[in-house]
Amino acid sequence: MQALAIAAAGMTAAAHRLTESAQRTATWSAREIDTDLVKEAVEQVSAKTDFAANVAVAKTADSMTGALLDLKV
């Protein structure tokens, strides 16, 4: 089902964004260029929200697939 693939890709992208932001935050004092911690906090919350939205899409797609299978049986 295409919705599951799209949701999985969205979860992967959100997890990647969160990881990159967390790495920038963890190394902010060791870097020569200052990291905007407020921007990183917003990025992390946004990535978390995006991930949760894609999980909801995956759950809904799974539920719809189950309902369709119940109708065929």
C-alpha positions in Angstrom: 0.0 0.0 0.0 1.4 3.4 -1.0 0.2 5.2 2.1 2.4 2.9 4.3 5.4 3.6 2.1 4.9 7.3 2.2 4.4 7.2 6.0 7.6 5.2 6.4 9.6 7.6 4.2 8.2 10.5 6.3 9.2 8.8 9.6 12.7 8.2 8.2 13.0 11.8 7.1 11.8 13.1 10.5 14.2 10.8 12.4 17.1 12.0 10.2 16.2 15.7 10.9 16.0 15.0 14.6 19.3 13.2 14.6 21.1 16.0 12.7 19.6 18.7 15.0 20.5 16.7 18.1 24.1 16.4 16.9 24.4 20.1 16.2 23.0 20.8 19.7 25.3 18.4 21.4 28.4 19.9 19.8 27.4 23.5 20.0 30.2 24.6 22.4 32.9 22.7 20.5 32.1 24.3 17.1 33.6 27.5 15.9 30.3 28.6 14.5 27.7 29.3 17.0 24.6 27.1 16.9 21.2 28.8 17.4 19.8 26.6 20.2 16.3 28.1 19.8 16.3 27.2 16.2 17.5 23.7 17.0 14.8 23.3 19.7 12.1 24.3 17.2 13.6 21.9 14.6 13.5 19.0 17.2 9.9 19.7 18.2 8.9 19.9 14.5 10.7 16.6 13.7 8.9 14.9 16.6 5.5 16.2 15.4 6.2 15.2 11.8 7.2 11.7 13.0 4.0 11.4 15.1 1.9 12.5 12.2 3.4 9.9 9.9 2.8 7.2 12.6 -0.8 8.2 12.6 -1.0 7.9 8.8 0.6 4.4 9.0 -1.8 3.3 11.7 -4.8 4.6 9.7 -3.6 2.9 6.5 -3.1 -0.3 8.5 -6.6 0.0 10.0 -8.1 0.6 6.5 -6.3 -2.4 5.1 -7.7 -4.5 7.9 -11.2 -3.2 7.3 -10.9 -4.0 3.6 -9.7 -7.5 4.3 -12.6 -8.0 6.7 -15.0 -7.0 4.0 -13.6 -9.5 1.5 -13.7 -12.5 4.0 
